[in-house]
Amino acid sequence: AGLQAGKQQKLELTALLRQVQEGDVKGRRPAKTKPEAQAEFDARRQLKGMTPEEALNRLESLVRRLASETVA
């Protein structure tokens, strides 16, 4: 079956993973012509100040929740 994540969940997964790996987002928000990049930037910006450990805990919780929804 595999995990089924919606767009918002994929954004959250990506943002949390990058927070773990890279820390806070840096730089400027992408141009309006790149809405997907803007959405990812915004999702990452919401995590500003979160420690890698905290981001990893949230990431693990989200993956577990998605996995249980897939099984259910």
N, CA and C atoms as an extended XYZ file, in Angstrom:
216
Properties=species:S:1:pos:R:3:atomname:S:1:resname:S:1:resid:I:1 pbc="F F F"
N         0.826       -1.190        0.000 N   ALA     1
C         0.000        0.000        0.000 CA  ALA     1
C         0.869        1.252        0.000 C   ALA     1
N         1.725        1.421        1.007 N   GLY     2
C         2.593        2.591        1.066 CA  GLY     2
C         1.908        3.773        1.722 C   GLY     2
N         2.701        4.759        2.057 N   LEU     3
C         2.160        5.961        2.682 CA  LEU     3
C         1.461        6.820        1.650 C   LEU     3
N         0.313        7.328        2.007 N   GLN     4
C        -0.413        8.243        1.143 CA  GLN     4
C        -0.443        9.603        1.835 C   GLN     4
N         0.309       10.537        1.313 N   ALA     5
C         0.356       11.862        1.922 CA  ALA     5
C        -0.202       12.882        0.944 C   ALA     5
N        -1.026       13.772        1.463 N   GLY     6
C        -1.542       14.861        0.651 CA  GLY     6
C        -0.478       15.931        0.478 C   GLY     6
N        -0.806       16.943       -0.318 N   LYS     7
C         0.160       18.019       -0.583 CA  LYS     7
C         0.643       18.685        0.699 C   LYS     7
N        -0.286       18.990        1.590 N   GLN     8
C         0.083       19.677        2.826 CA  GLN     8
C         0.995       18.798        3.678 C   GLN     8
N         0.681       17.519        3.736 N   GLN     9
C         1.506       16.601        4.519 CA  GLN     9
C         2.891       16.448        3.895 C   GLN     9
N         2.958       16.418        2.573 N   LYS    10
C         4.257       16.329        1.907 CA  LYS    10
C         5.091       17.574        2.200 C   LYS    10
N         4.436       18.735        2.190 N   LEU    11
C         5.143       19.969        2.531 CA  LEU    11
C         5.690       19.897        3.952 C   LEU    11
N         4.854       19.422        4.864 N   GLU    12
C         5.276       19.322        6.259 CA  GLU    12
C         6.425       18.327        6.417 C   GLU    12
N         6.320       17.186        5.749 N   LEU    13
C         7.396       16.194        5.802 CA  LEU    13
C         8.706       16.781        5.280 C   LEU    13
N         8.625       17.439        4.136 N   THR    14
C         9.815       18.035        3.527 CA  THR    14
C        10.405       19.116        4.424 C   THR    14
N         9.542       19.974        4.950 N   ALA    15
C        10.016       21.064        5.803 CA  ALA    15
C        10.690       20.521        7.060 C   ALA    15
N        10.074       19.525        7.674 N   LEU    16
C        10.655       18.948        8.890 CA  LEU    16
C        11.992       18.273        8.592 C   LEU    16
N        12.048       17.528        7.502 N   LEU    17
C        13.294       16.852        7.143 CA  LEU    17
C        14.408       17.868        6.893 C   LEU    17
N        14.090       18.922        6.176 N   ARG    18
C        15.117       19.933        5.900 CA  ARG    18
C        15.500       20.702        7.161 C   ARG    18
N        14.555       20.856        8.093 N   GLN    19
C        14.883       21.502        9.366 CA  GLN    19
C        15.877       20.639       10.134 C   GLN    19
N        15.674       19.325       10.093 N   VAL    20
C        16.605       18.400       10.751 CA  VAL    20
C        17.982       18.505       10.098 C   VAL    20
N        18.010       18.496        8.778 N   GLN    21
C        19.274       18.446        8.041 CA  GLN    21
C        19.993       19.787        7.954 C   GLN    21
N        19.239       20.874        7.780 N   GLU    22
C        19.847       22.163        7.450 CA  GLU    22
C        19.607       23.259        8.476 C   GLU    22
N        18.644       23.065        9.360 N   GLY    23
C        18.302       24.128       10.298 CA  GLY    23
C        17.350       25.127        9.652 C   GLY    23
N        17.307       26.321       10.216 N   ASP    24
C        16.366       27.342        9.757 CA  ASP    24
C        16.573       27.690        8.285 C   ASP    24
N        15.453       27.958        7.624 N   VAL    25
C        15.497       28.385        6.229 CA  VAL    25
C        16.206       29.738        6.147 C   VAL    25
N        16.959       29.911        5.095 N   LYS    26
C        17.698       31.162        4.899 CA  LYS    26
C        17.376       31.706        3.517 C   LYS    26
N        17.684       32.950        3.330 N   GLY    27
C        17.492       33.546        2.017 CA  GLY    27
C        16.126       34.180        1.862 C   GLY    27
N        15.845       34.523        0.631 N   ARG    28
C        14.605       35.219        0.309 CA  ARG    28
C        13.551       34.247       -0.194 C   ARG    28
N        12.317       34.661       -0.026 N   ARG    29
C        11.192       33.867       -0.517 CA  ARG    29
C        11.247       33.819       -2.044 C   ARG    29
N        11.041       32.652       -2.635 N   PRO    30
C        11.075       32.534       -4.097 CA  PRO    30
C        10.023       33.418       -4.778 C   PRO    30
N        10.226       33.645       -6.042 N   ALA    31
C         9.334       34.497       -6.835 CA  ALA    31
C         7.931       33.901       -6.939 C   ALA    31
N         6.964       34.776       -7.195 N   LYS    32
C         5.567       34.346       -7.342 CA  LYS    32
C         5.385       33.357       -8.481 C   LYS    32
N         6.303       33.355       -9.417 N   THR    33
C         6.209       32.434      -10.551 CA  THR    33
C         6.555       31.003      -10.152 C   THR    33
N         6.974       30.821       -8.898 N   LYS    34
C         7.331       29.489       -8.398 CA  LYS    34
C         6.512       29.174       -7.146 C   LYS    34
N         5.203       28.929       -7.324 N   PRO    35
C         4.333       28.736       -6.157 CA  PRO    35
C         4.709       27.536       -5.290 C   PRO    35
N         5.202       26.464       -5.894 N   GLU    36
C         5.591       25.302       -5.084 CA  GLU    36
C         6.800       25.628       -4.210 C   GLU    36
N         7.748       26.354       -4.775 N   ALA    37
C         8.922       26.759       -4.000 CA  ALA    37
C         8.520       27.722       -2.888 C   ALA    37
N         7.566       28.600       -3.176 N   GLN    38
C         7.069       29.515       -2.147 CA  GLN    38
C         6.416       28.739       -1.007 C   GLN    38
N         5.610       27.753       -1.355 N   ALA    39
C         4.921       26.962       -0.328 CA  ALA    39
C         5.930       26.233        0.552 C   ALA    39
N         6.966       25.681       -0.060 N   GLU    40
C         7.991       24.991        0.728 CA  GLU    40
C         8.738       25.985        1.621 C   GLU    40
N         9.073       27.138        1.074 N   PHE    41
C         9.762       28.165        1.855 CA  PHE    41
C         8.907       28.576        3.054 C   PHE    41
N         7.619       28.814        2.802 N   ASP    42
C         6.713       29.231        3.875 CA  ASP    42
C         6.586       28.154        4.951 C   ASP    42
N         6.505       26.900        4.519 N   ALA    43
C         6.416       25.794        5.482 CA  ALA    43
C         7.679       25.728        6.332 C   ALA    43
N         8.812       25.934        5.709 N   ARG    44
C        10.075       25.910        6.455 CA  ARG    44
C        10.191       27.112        7.383 C   ARG    44
N         9.713       28.258        6.920 N   ARG    45
C         9.796       29.473        7.741 CA  ARG    45
C         8.985       29.310        9.029 C   ARG    45
N         7.895       28.552        8.966 N   GLN    46
C         7.079       28.318       10.162 CA  GLN    46
C         7.831       27.517       11.224 C   GLN    46
N         8.871       26.822       10.816 N   LEU    47
C         9.645       25.997       11.751 CA  LEU    47
C        10.859       26.734       12.320 C   LEU    47
N        11.013       27.994       11.955 N   LYS    48
C        12.186       28.762       12.377 CA  LYS    48
C        12.362       28.686       13.894 C   LYS    48
N        13.578       28.381       14.301 N   GLY    49
C        13.900       28.295       15.719 CA  GLY    49
C        13.733       26.899       16.309 C   GLY    49
N        13.116       25.995       15.556 N   MET    50
C        12.930       24.628       16.042 CA  MET    50
C        14.268       23.891       15.981 C   MET    50
N        14.591       23.190       17.055 N   THR    51
C        15.845       22.439       17.071 CA  THR    51
C        15.737       21.229       16.149 C   THR    51
N        16.873       20.736       15.671 N   PRO    52
C        16.840       19.523       14.846 CA  PRO    52
C        16.191       18.344       15.578 C   PRO    52
N        16.432       18.236       16.873 N   GLU    53
C        15.856       17.135       17.651 CA  GLU    53
C        14.334       17.237       17.695 C   GLU    53
N        13.845       18.447       17.921 N   GLU    54
C        12.399       18.666       17.964 CA  GLU    54
C        11.775       18.385       16.593 C   GLU    54
N        12.450       18.827       15.542 N   ALA    55
C        11.953       18.580       14.184 CA  ALA    55
C        11.928       17.083       13.889 C   ALA    55
N        12.952       16.369       14.321 N   LEU    56
C        13.006       14.922       14.106 CA  LEU    56
C        11.869       14.225       14.850 C   LEU    56
N        11.596       14.649       16.071 N   ASN    57
C        10.486       14.065       16.834 CA  ASN    57
C         9.155       14.296       16.122 C   ASN    57
N         8.947       15.514       15.624 N   ARG    58
C         7.704       15.810       14.905 CA  ARG    58
C         7.626       15.024       13.604 C   ARG    58
N         8.756       14.886       12.933 N   LEU    59
C         8.801       14.125       11.685 CA  LEU    59
C         8.433       12.663       11.946 C   LEU    59
N         9.017       12.085       12.974 N   GLU    60
C         8.714       10.689       13.316 CA  GLU    60
C         7.241       10.519       13.672 C   GLU    60
N         6.689       11.456       14.414 N   SER    61
C         5.272       11.383       14.786 CA  SER    61
C         4.377       11.455       13.556 C   SER    61
N         4.716       12.348       12.638 N   LEU    62
C         3.920       12.493       11.421 CA  LEU    62
C         3.984       11.225       10.574 C   LEU    62
N         5.158       10.653       10.442 N   VAL    63
C         5.304        9.419        9.659 CA  VAL    63
C         4.504        8.286       10.303 C   VAL    63
N         4.578        8.182       11.626 N   ARG    64
C         3.801        7.142       12.324 CA  ARG    64
C         2.305        7.347       12.102 C   ARG    64
N         1.862        8.606       12.186 N   ARG    65
C         0.437        8.891       11.992 CA  ARG    65
C         0.003        8.532       10.570 C   ARG    65
N         0.811        8.903        9.591 N   LEU    66
C         0.481        8.575        8.202 CA  LEU    66
C         0.462        7.064        7.987 C   LEU    66
N         1.409        6.378        8.603 N   ALA    67
C         1.470        4.922        8.466 CA  ALA    67
C         0.235        4.271        9.085 C   ALA    67
N        -0.200        4.770       10.228 N   SER    68
C        -1.370        4.174       10.880 CA  SER    68
C        -2.643        4.475       10.096 C   SER    68
N        -2.709        5.637        9.452 N   GLU    69
C        -3.870        5.966        8.619 CA  GLU    69
C        -3.923        5.056        7.399 C   GLU    69
N        -2.762        4.684        6.887 N   THR    70
C        -2.691        3.813        5.719 CA  THR    70
C        -3.155        2.410        6.070 C   THR    70
N        -2.786        1.952        7.265 N   VAL    71
C        -3.143        0.608        7.710 CA  VAL    71
C        -4.626        0.532        8.056 C   VAL    71
N        -5.128        1.588        8.671 N   ALA    72
C        -6.525        1.594        9.149 CA  ALA    72
C        -7.529        1.535        8.025 C   ALA    72
